[in-house]
Amino acid sequence: MEELLVTIAKGLVEDKDAVSVTADAPDEEGMVVYHLHVGPDDMGRVIGKQGRIA
C-alpha cells in the first residue's frame, strides 16, 4: 500500500524526491494509518484547492 501511495503522490508533485509515506502499526482493529509527506511547495497539489483532496 505504501508503494501505491508513493506512486500516486509522485504523479501529482514536482519534487518527487520529497515524497515519502510512513505507516503506523495496526491498531487493535487492524486499521493502519498512513502518513504522506511531500515538499512544502507541493502541499497544495496533493490537498487540492479549498482543502479538497486530490
Secondary structure, DSSP 8 states (H G I E B T S, - for coil): -HHHHHHHHHTT-S-GGG-EEEE----TT----EEEE--GGGHHHHH-GGG---
